[in-house]
Amino acid sequence: QVQLVESGGGLVQPGGSLRLSCVASGSIFSINAMGWYRVAPGKQRELVAGITSRGSTNYADSVKGRFTISRGNAKNTMYLQMISLKPEDTAVYYCNVRTYGMIPNDYWGQGTQVTVSS
């Protein structure tokens, strides 16, 4: 089992910045890939950014050049640096980890609200 706790959300004006954090506990040795997802009002969940155990990253087209995903040295932490935020970035952001194994498990955090509004 892996437990995830996100932090760092809030209200920010368009063009502003936020940094989200995710801390994993429990069976952290089993963590393979990590990622950030978001759910905007009236929309389906979408992958925002992902990072593998080797450090390879991928981003949704809508956030490329504005968001940066990274993992801490301890490998049980993950960050999402968001700059040049837009109103359409407003959503609940969720931390996700996927474990190693033939049948990997997905774990989710409780979510943190990001609101971009003037």
KOLTIMAR-148132 format. One record per atom (N, C-alpha, C, O): residue in one letter; y, z, x. Coordinates in steps of 0.05 Angstrom, whole numbers, plus 5000, padded with zeros to 4 digits. Atoms other than C-alpha are relative to their C-alpha. Last residue first. Layout:
BEGIN
AYZX...
//
This chain:
BEGIN
S497249924995S574747744824S501050184978S503350274980S498150055022S567147704819S502850095010S503050285025V497850134987V560947694862V502049924978V501549744962T498150135019T555948194837T502349895015T503750045030V497850124986V549848394878V501749854979V500749674965Q498250195014Q544948864845Q502249915019Q503550075033T497349914997T539349164885T501949794989T501649554994G497850185004G531949104869G502750135004G503150375000Q498949955026Q526349594861Q502349824993Q503149804969G498249785003G522449324920G501150024972G500449874954W497350055008W516548864915W501650265000W500650484994Y498749755008Y509648824946Y503049944996Y504249775009D497150005001D505348204951D501050274990D500050384971N498749855022N498148244972N503049975003N504149955025P497649844994P494447735015P501150144975P500850044952I498649985026I487347514996I502550175005I502350425002M501050235015M484247275061M501349984973M502049774963G502649985013G488547775097G499349754985G500949574980Y502050174988Y495547925122Y497550014982Y497250184965T501749894979T500648235076T498149795012T497949575001R502750105004R506447945039R498350095023R499150075046V501650034976V513048315035V497349894991V496349944969N502850065004N518548244983N498650005027N499749905047C501550024975C525548524978C497049954994C495950084976Y502449854996Y529048384912Y498849955028Y498749725037Y501450094976Y536148174898Y497650195005Y497950435005V501449774989V539048254828V498249895023V496749705019A502849985007A543847684818A499050285008A500350425022T500449765016T550947434829T497150014990T496249834977D501949834985D550446884882D499550264985D497750424993E502850075006E553546414831E497950155016E495550125012P500849875026P560146794837P497149934993P495750104981K498950155023K560446574910K499150144974K497150294975L501449975026L559546964974L501449864978L503949844977S499050205018S562446695038S498750004973S497949804962I497250054997I557947145078I500949794980I499249654968M499050205018M551147465065M503049985004M504550185003Q497150014996Q547247825118Q501049774983Q500249544986L498950265009L540247955093L503050025002L504350164986Y497350015008Y536448495130Y500749724989Y499449524995M499150285004M529348695141M502850014989M503650194974T497550035013T526149335166T500849704999T500149555016N500449925027N518949485182N502750004985N502950104962K501550195017K519049065244K499450104972K498249954956A502349855009A521449645287A498249844981A496049934974N501849974978N526149175322N497450144992N495350095004G499349814980G529348995256G497950025022G495749915020R501649775000R528048355219R500850195022R501750105043S500949904974S533047815203S498250254995S498250374974I502149805003I535547375146I499150095028I499049935046T501749984977T542147015150T498050234996T498850464991F501849764999F546046775090F498449995026F497649775035R498449765009R552046295090R498450265002R499550475007G497449984987G549645685129G501750244991G503750295004K500050084971K544045555081K502850005011K504749904999V498949794983V545045935016V500049935029V501050095046S497549905011S544245394962S501250225018S503650285016D497850184993D538945025002D502750124993D504750085006A499450185023A534345624997A502449835008A504149925022Y497949935019Y532745885066Y500149814976Y499349584979N499550225018N527045895116N502050104979N502050344973T498449955025T525846325177T500249754983T500049524993S499150255012S520846355234S501350064973S500450234958G497150045000G520847035267G501049744989G503449684989R499250124975R513647085288R503049945001R504049845022S500349804979S512047575233S500849895027S501450055046T502849944993T514947075184T499950225022T501950295034I500449974971I521847075153I497150085006I496150264993G502449874991G524046865084G499850005030G501149845044A500650044972A530446705048A497550145007A496850354995V497450034986V533146634978V499549945029V500749755040L500049914972L526646524940L502749945012L503749725011E500150204980E528046444866E499950135028E501050355032R499949904973R526646854804R499949775020R498449585017Q502649914989Q528046484740Q500550115029Q502550055042K501450194982K534846444708K497450125010K497050365008G500950245013G538446754649G498549805017G497849585008P500149985030P542247254690P499249734988P500449534994A497350025012A540547144764A499750014970A497649944959V500150085029V534047374794V502850024989V503950234986R498049915018R533747404870R499549904972R498249694968Y500050165025Y528547374924Y502450104984Y503450324988W498249925021W528847624995W499949804977W500049564982G498050185011G523147545044G501850144979G501250364970M498149855017M517947845089M502049814988M502549595000A497450125005A511747545121A501750184982A500650354967N499950264987N505847895152N502849894996N504649935013I497950195009I505848635136I499949755017I499949755041S501250225015S499148985146S502049794992S501349584981F501550164981F501749445201F498849754987F498249565000I498350214989I506849695151I498649825020I499649605026S501750164983S501550065111S501649775013S501049535008G502850025008G506350585083G498449835021G498749875045S501549774992S513750465091S497149974990S496649804973A502849985009A518349865087A498750255011A499250335034V501749844982V525849885093V497350034987V497050114964C502649945013C530049335062C498450155021C498050065043S502049894983S537449235078S497550064984S497650124960L502249865014L542648805045L498050095021L497549965041R502549994984R549148625081R497950164985R498450404980L501749765004L555148405041L497649985018L496849765027S502649974987S560847925052S498650254992S499850454984G500649764985G566947665015G497250005012G495749815010G499350034972G568946964996G499450245017G499650235042P500950264988P568847124923P501149975028P503450035033Q498450235009Q570347864913Q498949745011Q497649755032V498350124979V564948384922V501549774989V500549634970L498050195011L561248864877L501749905023L502850065038G497549905011G555049214904G501749784989G500849554984G498750165021G548549144940G502650124992G503450345000G497950174991G546949485006G501349824979G503349694985S497449885002S540249804995S502149795008S501449595020E497750174993E533049614985E502550164998E502750364984V497549895010V526950074988V502349825009V502749795033L497650134991L519949804997L502550124986L502450174962Q497849935017Q513250164992Q502649885013Q502949885037V497550014986V507049845022V502250074979V502249964957Q497650005017Q500050005000Q502550005018Q502650135038
//
